[in-house]
Amino acid sequence: MRTHVETVPGMEFMEECGGIDCYRLVSNGLQVLLLPRRMAPVATCMITYRVGSRHERTGETGATHFLEHMMFKGTEKYNRDRGTSVFNLLQSVGAQVNATTWMDRTNYYALLPREHVSTVIEVEADRMRGLLLREEDVASEKTVILNEFDRGENEPFRKLYQAVWAAAFEAHTYHHATIGWRRDIEQVTAARLRSFYDRYYWPENAVLSMIGDFDETNVLADICRSFGSIGRGAEPLPDVHAVEPEQRGPRRVVVRMQGDVPILLMGWKAFPARDERSVALELAAQILSGGRTTRLYRGLVKKGLATAQQAIFTPLHDPGLFMIYASPGAGTPVEDVERAVDEELERLVTDGPGAEEMTRALTGLEAAFAYSTDGSYSTAAALNEAIASGDWRRFATWLDVARSCTAEQIRLALADVIHLDRQTVGVFEPTGPS
């Protein structure tokens, strides 16, 4: 049996769950998650900040994503002018480096040889509070991000997806896309990004995960040495206080632009990740669309009503959307596809899934989980989403919860969600070839 490390001064062991040891850096509250895996001489270091587009105030949308870009622009110690940029330094030791931003979190990661994990720990500690945020860097990166924004504006599904979320959420900050609104991106300044950085980039708002082949004692000592001198934030971490008012009727939105085929996207307000019913909704999505024998495939594709379909549920920190996507077949009215989706949902809510459906759905989720944890980076990425949801232990317990879920629990969870008063429907109407 593996035992946790208790001999590193300044690092407090908190708990173990699913083979992951959780520690806390006593001086500033940084949370550390360690999962040793000796399959290859590499490790993934990922630092997850609990800040995403959900935390952005009116007028600063896109700040989280913009700051993610700026985190690679340098500090006094690591910068392009000195030839020691984050990319150059880590790639020179064989690392794969990148970052991602989403609604509830931002993460930075490096997959690298085990002998260089101390380097990435030092880099992450340095840029946690040492970012230069120069005006000239902001100006140059603004062009890059606006180009990224414009590319998204030409993608029908992305436009429809954003329109459905914006229509579904009026008060909550899930209303706006992670990349932000164009006007806010255009008006961003170094001072505004500094304000955002100073609100959220602190040890107590971060989780450092190390997955793979490494020495636990050495890693904990490296983290203490690199992060230990960083203080806590001067102000309490801001929270998201926007509460979405009760929806009192179905909402519809239409996006019209150049494109090839129409798209139907239906969404219903659902449960947050920490509600165990969210696992039931993940199973429901698998039952509806996880293969050629599932209900939406049989009810839409095999009948020629649609060429593609998918049920989508990604649990978030706050209540998000349970969604169904369909691409109507040539000459099929969107209304016919929508009616067919409603009929399949009604049957599942009324009768619940059968035994064979339950077995196939669970097998599909088990396979997806195995795939998502195949390797240190994939495991760190999956753990990252659990951290973002508000409880890293969800990663370790999720499969057991799914295996214990009953057909009646799935039926009831779906019945709680699939109501007209929770529904937002989006339709993409192509105006001509793209």
ABEGO torsion letter per residue (X at the ends): XBBBBAABBGBBBABBBGGBBBBBBAAAGBBBBBBBBAABABBBBBBBBBBBAAABBBGABGAAAAAAAAAAAEBAABBAAAGABAAAAAAAAGBBBBBBBBAABBBBBBBBBAAAAAAAAAAAAAAAAABAGBAAAAAAAAAAAAAAAAAAAABAAAAAAAAAAAAABAABAAABBAAEBAAAAAABBAAAAAAAAAAABBAAABBBBBBEBBBAAAAAAAAAAAAAABBBBABBBBBBABBBBBBAEBBBBBBBBBEABBBBBBBBBBBBAABAAAAAAAAAAAAAABEAABAAAAAAAAAGABABBBBBBBBBABBBBBBBBBBBBBGBBAAAAAAAAAAAAAAAAAAEBBAAAAAAAAAAAAAAAAAAABEAAAAAAAAAAAAAAGBAAAAAAAAAAAAABBAAAAAAAAAAABBAAABBBBBBBBAEBX
